[in-house]
Amino acid sequence: MLVICFDEKRYLGGYGDRIVGLIAVYLIAKVLRRPFKILWTKEPMNSFLSYTPYDYEREAPVPAAFVKVINALDAQTRHKHYLMTSRTVFPNTGYPVTKFYVNQEIAQYLYKNPLVTGRSYLTDLYAAYKSLYTDILVPLPATLDKIAGVLATKKPVMIGVQVRAGDCYMDPTKAHRVLDDVSTGLPLLYTHIKGNADAAYGANAYSVFITSDYGGAAAIAETIWPSANVLTIAEAPQHLDEALVGDFSKVYIDNYILSQTTDRLYISPKSNYGRVAALSAIHELLFDLKGDVIPKKSLVSKGELLF
């Protein structure tokens, strides 16, 4: 049994980082024909989503002596050689449970192992991402109701826009910054996006769903598009692994909306949050914030990619 772990023991990264790790372990389990499970106790995610078939807490307890732990947090190549060369990858004997702490795309290495034949890494990986919101992390009925409320005025066509502005815009004590000045940078990016989307669908003939780690991103969007066209969840952005306040379902719902309800995506391509939405999206129309096409393969791994 292979288990992706999001518990209180380690810093795990944000939502996008965690999903990258989840999909990697899911794919490894699928190739090895091992049961895949999720241990997610750090935050009460099951208050708005369901992963019941994969819930490790529903399994009978296993003594710690029979549990192997794999730590690949921010260490993509730490287990590369093992995955590529072992003749008995994560065997059921000895350690019936292997727990993973990982936020990197490591499944690719298994596909270089001579044991794995007749499979296409990219085909399998894309299929795994496509199942993210339909099979693995499924919204609860109340969550779907909240999504329907957000999208109640949606036009028949909707684009999704995800902007990674920087941690400093959520927490002034943080130094991480992507956009130096959101008051000038966001209007410029939005203008690029509007030109691209207008050319595809007609001027303002579509809705725009906005998500960002900068809380004022939607208000700035309303200076570029008609305010009635701009949709967002009007709640403060929050980051998993930071101190969460109240209802934090926006972290999940925003990504679900980008992935499952849009017709075209414009994302920050260096952000795993945007990458996850794009890889799991119901379409293949993926663009950066300047309106340039993003090759899907380029989103698979921030680090090494052997395929």
C-alpha positions in Angstrom: 0.0 0.0 0.0 1.4 3.4 -1.0 0.2 6.4 1.0 0.7 10.1 0.2 0.9 11.9 3.6 -0.2 15.4 4.5 0.1 15.3 8.2 1.4 17.5 11.0 4.9 16.1 11.0 6.5 18.2 8.2 6.2 21.4 6.2 4.5 20.2 3.0 4.1 23.2 0.8 1.0 24.7 -0.7 -2.0 23.1 -2.5 -0.3 22.9 -5.9 2.9 21.4 -4.5 0.9 18.8 -2.6 -1.1 17.7 -5.6 2.1 17.2 -7.6 3.2 14.8 -5.0 -0.2 13.1 -4.7 -0.4 12.5 -8.5 3.2 11.1 -8.5 2.4 8.5 -5.8 -1.0 7.7 -7.4 0.8 7.0 -10.6 3.5 4.9 -9.0 0.8 2.9 -7.2 -1.1 2.4 -10.4 2.0 1.1 -12.3 3.0 -1.2 -9.5 -0.6 -2.4 -8.9 -0.5 -1.4 -5.3 -3.4 0.2 -3.4 -3.1 4.0 -3.2 -4.3 5.9 -0.1 -4.3 9.5 1.2 -3.5 10.5 4.7 -4.6 14.1 5.0 -4.8 15.2 8.6 -3.0 18.5 8.6 -6.1 20.4 7.5 -9.8 19.3 7.6 -10.1 19.0 3.8 -12.9 16.5 4.1 -15.2 19.3 5.3 -15.6 20.3 1.6 -14.2 17.4 -0.5 -14.3 13.6 -0.5 -11.5 11.1 -1.0 -13.4 8.3 0.8 -12.2 5.4 -1.5 -8.6 6.5 -0.9 -8.8 7.4 2.8 -6.0 5.8 4.7 -7.7 6.5 8.1 -10.3 3.9 7.1 -7.7 1.2 7.0 -6.8 -1.0 9.9 -3.9 0.4 11.9 -0.5 -0.8 10.9 2.3 -1.0 13.5 5.1 1.6 12.8 7.6 -1.3 12.5 5.9 -2.3 9.3 5.8 1.2 7.7 8.5 2.5 5.4 8.8 6.3 5.0 10.0 8.0 1.8 10.9 11.7 2.1 11.3 13.5 -1.2 10.1 16.9 -0.1 12.0 19.4 -2.3 14.3 16.6 -3.3 13.2 15.3 -6.6 16.2 13.1 -7.4 16.7 11.6 -3.9 15.1 8.3 -4.9 15.8 8.5 -8.6 18.3 5.6 -8.7 16.1 3.3 -6.6 13.0 4.0 -8.8 15.0 3.5 -12.0 16.9 0.3 -11.1 15.3 -1.6 -8.2 14.0 -5.0 -9.2 11.6 -4.9 -6.2 10.2 -1.4 -6.0 8.3 -0.7 -2.8 7.6 -4.4 -2.2 4.6 -5.5 -0.2 6.7 -7.9 1.8 8.5 -6.6 4.9 6.9 -3.2 4.8 3.2 -3.5 3.7 2.8 0.3 3.9 5.0 2.9 2.4 4.3 6.5 3.3 5.4 9.3 1.1 6.2 12.9 1.9 6.8 14.3 -1.6 6.0 17.5 -3.6 8.0 16.6 -6.7 7.2 14.7 -9.9 9.1 11.4 -9.2 6.9 8.9 -11.0 8.8 9.5 -14.2 11.8 7.6 -12.9 9.8 4.4 -12.5 9.1 4.5 -16.2 12.8 4.2 -16.9 12.9 1.0 -14.9 13.3 -2.1 -17.1 10.4 -3.6 -15.1 8.0 -1.2 -16.7 7.1 -2.0 -20.3 4.3 -1.2 -22.7 3.3 2.0 -20.9 3.5 5.7 -21.9 4.6 8.0 -19.1 3.0 11.1 -20.4 -0.3 9.4 -21.4 -0.6 7.9 -17.9 0.4 11.1 -16.1 -2.2 13.2 -18.1 -4.9 10.6 -17.4 -4.0 10.7 -13.7 -4.4 14.5 -13.6 -7.7 14.2 -15.5 -9.1 12.0 -12.7 -8.0 14.5 -10.0 -11.4 16.1 -9.5 -13.7 13.4 -10.9 -12.3 10.5 -8.9 -9.6 11.4 -6.3 -10.6 14.7 -4.7 -14.3 15.0 -5.4 -16.3 18.1 -4.2 -19.1 17.5 -1.6 -22.6 18.5 -2.6 -22.4 21.7 -0.4 -19.2 22.6 -2.2 -20.8 22.2 -5.6 -23.6 24.5 -4.3 -21.1 27.1 -3.4 -19.4 26.8 -6.9 -22.8 27.1 -8.6 -23.4 30.3 -6.6 -20.1 31.8 -7.7 -20.9 30.9 -11.3 -24.5 31.8 -11.3 -24.0 34.7 -13.7 -21.5 33.0 -15.9 -21.7 33.5 -19.6 -21.7 30.4 -21.9 -17.9 30.9 -22.3 -15.6 31.5 -19.4 -11.8 32.0 -19.2 -9.8 31.3 -16.0 -7.0 33.6 -14.8 -4.6 32.6 -12.1 -2.0 35.1 -11.0 0.9 34.3 -8.7 1.8 37.7 -7.3 3.9 36.6 -4.4 3.7 35.5 -0.7 4.3 39.1 0.4 0.8 40.0 -0.7 -0.7 37.5 1.7 1.8 38.1 4.5 3.8 41.3 4.6 6.5 39.5 6.6 7.3 37.3 3.6 9.9 38.4 1.1 8.8 36.3 -1.9 7.5 38.6 -4.6 6.7 37.8 -8.3 5.1 41.1 -9.3 7.0 44.1 -8.0 4.0 46.4 -8.3 0.5 44.9 -8.7 -1.1 48.3 -9.4 0.8 48.5 -12.7 1.7 44.9 -13.4 -1.7 43.4 -13.2 -3.4 45.8 -15.6 -0.7 45.2 -18.1 -1.1 41.4 -17.8 -4.9 41.6 -17.9 -4.7 43.8 -21.1 -2.6 41.0 -22.8 -5.1 38.4 -21.7 -8.1 40.5 -22.8 -6.7 41.0 -26.2 -6.1 37.3 -26.6 -9.6 36.3 -25.3 -11.4 39.0 -27.3 -9.7 37.7 -30.5 -11.0 34.2 -29.7 -14.5 34.9 -28.4 -15.4 38.5 -29.3 -15.0 41.6 -27.2 -16.2 41.0 -23.6 -18.3 38.0 -24.9 -17.2 35.8 -22.0 -16.9 35.7 -18.2 -13.5 35.9 -16.4 -12.8 33.9 -13.3 -10.0 35.4 -11.3 -7.9 33.8 -8.6 -4.7 35.1 -7.1 -2.6 35.3 -3.9 -3.2 39.1 -4.2 -6.5 39.9 -2.6 -7.2 42.9 -4.9 -6.7 41.0 -8.2 -10.4 40.8 -9.1 -11.0 44.5 -8.3 -8.2 45.4 -10.8 -9.7 43.1 -13.3 -12.9 45.1 -13.1 -11.0 48.1 -14.5 -10.2 46.0 -17.6 -13.4 44.0 -18.2 -17.0 45.0 -17.4 -17.5 44.3 -13.7 -20.4 42.0 -14.5 -18.0 39.7 -16.5 -15.6 39.3 -13.6 -16.3 36.4 -11.2 -14.3 35.5 -8.1 -14.7 34.1 -4.6 -14.6 37.3 -2.5 -12.6 35.8 0.4 -9.1 36.4 1.5 -6.5 34.1 -0.2 -4.9 31.6 2.1 -2.0 29.3 1.8 -1.9 25.7 3.1 0.9 25.2 5.6 0.3 28.7 6.9 -2.1 29.7 9.8 -5.5 29.1 8.2 -8.5 31.3 9.3 -12.1 30.1 9.2 -13.4 28.6 5.9 -10.4 28.0 3.7 -12.3 26.0 1.0 -11.4 28.7 -1.5 -8.0 27.1 -1.8 -9.6 24.0 -3.3 -12.6 25.6 -5.0 -10.7 28.1 -7.0 -8.5 25.4 -8.5 -11.6 23.2 -9.2 -13.3 26.1 -11.0 -10.1 26.8 -13.1 -9.8 23.1 -14.0 -13.4 21.9 -14.4 -15.5 24.9 -15.5 -13.4 27.1 -17.8 -13.0 27.1 -21.6 -9.5 28.6 -21.6 -6.8 29.2 -19.0 -4.3 31.9 -18.4 -1.9 30.9 -15.6 1.4 31.8 -13.9 3.4 28.9 -15.5 6.0 28.7 -12.6 3.2 28.2 -10.0 2.3 24.7 -9.2 -1.2 25.9 -8.3 -1.7 27.0 -11.9 0.1 24.0 -13.3 -2.2 21.6 -11.5 -5.3 23.4 -12.8 -4.0 23.3 -16.3 -2.9 19.6 -16.2 -6.3 18.6 -14.8 -8.4 20.9 -17.0 -11.2 19.7 -19.2 -9.7 21.4 -22.2 -6.2 22.0 -23.7 -6.3 25.8 -24.2 -3.5 26.8 -21.9 -1.8 30.2 -22.0 0.6 32.2 -19.9 -0.3 35.7 -18.6 1.0 37.3 -21.8 -1.3 35.2 -23.9 1.4 32.9 -25.3 0.6 29.2 -25.6 2.0 26.9 -22.9 3.1 23.5 -24.1 1.4 21.0 -21.8 4.5 19.0 -21.3 6.3 22.0 -19.9 3.9 21.9 -16.9 4.7 18.4 -15.8 7.8 19.1 -13.7 9.4 22.2 -12.4 12.7 20.3 -12.1 14.0 17.4 -14.1 11.9 15.8 -16.9 13.3 12.7 -18.6 10.6 12.4 -21.2 
